Amino acid sequence: MNQSILSIYNVVSIPGRREFYPHKHNEFEIAYFRSGYGIYSVTGHDYPIEPGDIFIYSNNEIHKITYVDPSYEMSALNLHFSPLILLSQSNLSEADDRSPDLTRLFFDRSKPYSNRITREIAGNSYDKIVSCLLAAEEEYNSGLVGGCLLARQHLISSLVYILRGCDLVTEQSSLSAKNGQIAAALEYIDSCFSSDVGISELCKIANMGRSNFERLFGKYVGVTPGEYIKRRRIDHAIQLLRTTDKTVLDIALESGYHNTANFNKQFKAVTGRTPGSYRSKQ
């Protein structure tokens, strides 16, 4: 499976306090804390972190762990996944009126809303949610045929149990018949984000007028097409910074930027840091 579609990994956080900078990414995120205590900050709100907590974030939320209690090791399972997974799932399930539009967990939220899911909030669904997340991790790391596919299915199951057990969304609404068309545009962006991708081209792929396409893209993906392309490029650059010794110029060119000045500006707008400082802190 393409790493931009689903990534599952463990994080052990460094103790102490850290700055709350504008951290954003295209993927939706679920984090399950195996151990540790601290604070998870979202714009305008600070959540306590305790062992067993589950956090869920959309791609339009700025969020960061701003404190890790040094008395305990903080270990978390992180799942980052593309909106494409949810759009594709909804499109396959349109014939079933009971099939939920899972993007609503991220954009159609009830008030008040909590990014933090505790055992008390999830009730009888809690153990099922955790079991699905751990099963997704096991399959993702198994190296077996179909492991990533099963990991994706366990992820979908965990989201269904969150939808069932947690009062996080408004009343159910019908699935959009446009999910598949938006998914097609996302697939196209993911295949050629380093090239010049125009809005008119995306509208043709989705078979929609511009205003309708931009409205539905924002509804189901969480950001504008231009913002999604920018973040997709920066996500790619981050992977290259983490895994290669390529120069910043080479990474900029490979990520779709024609010069380092524009690349540095866009990189800092998305991550809150420069490419050089990002690499030095890995």
Stockholm file with secondary structure:
# STOCKHOLM 1.0

chainA/1-282         MNQSILSIYNVVSIPGRREFYPHKHNEFEIAYFRSGYGIYSVTGHDYPIEPGDIFIYSNNEIHKITYVDPSYEMSALNLHFSPLILLSQSNLSEADDRSPDLTRLFFDRSKPYSNRITREIAGNSYDKIVSCLLAAEEEYNSGLVGGCLLARQHLISSLVYILRGCDLVTEQSSLSAKNGQIAAALEYIDSCFSSDVGISELCKIANMGRSNFERLFGKYVGVTPGEYIKRRRIDHAIQLLRTTDKTVLDIALESGYHNTANFNKQFKAVTGRTPGSYRSKQ
#=GR chainA/1-282 SS CCTTTEEEEEEEECSEECCCCCCCCSSEEEEEEEECCEEEEETTEEEEECTTCEEEECTTCCEEEEEECTTSCEEEEEEEECHHHHHHHHHHTTTCTTCCCTTHHHHSBCSSCCSEECHHHHGGGHHHHHHHHHHHHHHHTTCCTTHHHHHHHHHHHHHHHHHHHSCCBCSCCCCCTTHHHHHHHHHHHHHHTTSCCCHHHHHHHHTCCHHHHHHHHHHHHSSCHHHHHHHHHHHHHHHHHHHCCCCHHHHHHHTTCSSHHHHHHHHHHHHSSCHHHHHHTC
#=GC SS_cons         CCTTTEEEEEEEECSEECCCCCCCCSSEEEEEEEECCEEEEETTEEEEECTTCEEEECTTCCEEEEEECTTSCEEEEEEEECHHHHHHHHHHTTTCTTCCCTTHHHHSBCSSCCSEECHHHHGGGHHHHHHHHHHHHHHHTTCCTTHHHHHHHHHHHHHHHHHHHSCCBCSCCCCCTTHHHHHHHHHHHHHHTTSCCCHHHHHHHHTCCHHHHHHHHHHHHSSCHHHHHHHHHHHHHHHHHHHCCCCHHHHHHHTTCSSHHHHHHHHHHHHSSCHHHHHHTC
//
